[in-house]
């Protein structure tokens, strides 16, 4: 699946809510739920490439999320929107908290020598033609892809973590696209 150690993270906005992580082992794809930043940082140590579902940068012209200057979207966000992929702007309520946490974690992980990328499971599902919140359909899609998953029920956070992992692996294998602007970038899969 991937030649390098890749971790997919569906980051929660709060340490009180579960963050879904997914990674590939010899026996298949494995998932876990983490909560605190220190857990996420420790868990990330064996991985070289980390793909996070959360905004990792601010729009050009915006110094902070508290500043209300009318700038809500980065160039990469506008590229997503132009493709018809829906998302919440980072300046919307809970997205502010998520964005602050994500940027803080990205800085720490990059300081540890990790390559950190922004991904969006919603874009993965849209490109692959799978309903975003239909857990049964997502699980079936993963099995049809040939993923070796544990036979159990998965939370939406875990399924989204797998989408982050797969997007990252596809990108590293040349099957992804980097939507890059002057103020950030988002990795999405290429259309199959």
Secondary structure, 3 states (H helix, E strand, C coil): CCCCCEEEEECCCCCCCCEEEEEEECCEEEEEEECCHHHHHHHHCCCCEEEEECCCCCCCCCCCCCCCCCCCCCHHHHHHHHCCCCCCCCCCHHHHHHHHHHHHHHHHHHHCCCEEEEECHHHHHHHHCCCCCCHHHHHHHHHHCCCCCCCCCCCHHHHHHHHHHHHHHHHHCCCEEEEEECCEEEEEECCC
